[in-house]
């Protein structure tokens, strides 16, 4: 291996591991509220008010991912990502110091906005530091940050809340502040910022002098596949969060499984989802030459079939229900990861952050279906009606992925960035 190749490999490992840790820390100052909520209710904050916090946070986060995606394509990711994390940590500290409901809600809404500074710079870094022929695999690995951050902060806050619910915000915020300094030290924006040549397969001499606004229009807004995948992400997230949020309740009410066992099955849903992301990325690059949309189609078909079996099979044993739920997690988390890789490759490194930001916006709009929508529907019509919605989401998502079958693997100049299967 040449010195240049060794240096590139070193920085690729450094960027990948640093962004995994950094994005996991964004979850430290986002998913901590769910653990603190029961204690906050005991102090007089009712569930409706907490639900409003979550809704406002989610909507602002979705809008912010898109807005900050456009900004993130133009700014140095080395400073952009840690700045957002530091502000989120500050909002958590202010939240922990507050008591008035209006003030709590305000700080959590601001936190939601700056949470949108996490994912776009990661997309920028991944597309600048990795070739399109390996991006799906690397994005699959990077996506472990979601489960890593959620798992660690939930367990940690489970112990902290026994002392004081405010520690659920102070301690993760302190860790996140240290993490923002870590990111500023570890990250570098692009290979060119270090005097290195662009990663093989990411050069696009044909559009090198194109204004960024023109790139945004050409690569994102004028690309029908970007819009189709963004719409598909709405239905993927509807299933993903619907099954995650309502899984324990469904298993308890419709299958007669005790709540403790149900939570373990939902944990299995997350673990199998992680495996689904890793396997999907590897298969995309190894056997589909980077065409992630085709793998998404296969995954979505299998997910919809699994959901049908989960709902339709009579007299299921707890083991059968748990197994089907885990399989559903495997098949729904694959597209959740691959859509980001597909859009980043299609938009190229010039507009990757904006493209994944648009996708994220559609994804978080799905909370209208997976949250209050399913809750109200099941309350009035029972679980059969709820699962018909999940099945409908699976079918529509499958149709949208089928419409993307002919999408190219990437948006780079093919004479420069030819992709071959990884041997």
Secondary structure, DSSP 4 states (H G I P E B T S, - for coil): --HHHHHHHHHHHHHHHHHHHHHHHHHHTTTTHHHHHHHHHHTT--HHHHHHHHHHHHHHHHHHHHHHHHHHTTS-HHHHHHHHHHHHHHHHHHHHH--SHHHHHHHHHHHHHHHTTTHHHHHHHHHHHS-TTTHHHHHHHHTHHHHHHHHHHHHHHHHHTTT-TTHHHHHHHHHHHHHHHHHHHH--S-GGGGTPPPPTT---GGGTT--HHHHHIIIIIT-HHHHHHHHHHHHHHHHHHHHHHHHHHHHHHHH---HHHHHHHHHHHHHHHHHHHHHHHHHHHHHSTT-HHHHHHHHHHHHHHHHHHHHH-SS--HHHHHHHHHHHHHHHHHHHHHHHHHHHHHHHHHHHHHHHHHHHHHHHHTHIIIIIIHHHHHHHH-HHHHHHHHHHHHHHHHHHHHHTTT--S--S-TTT-------
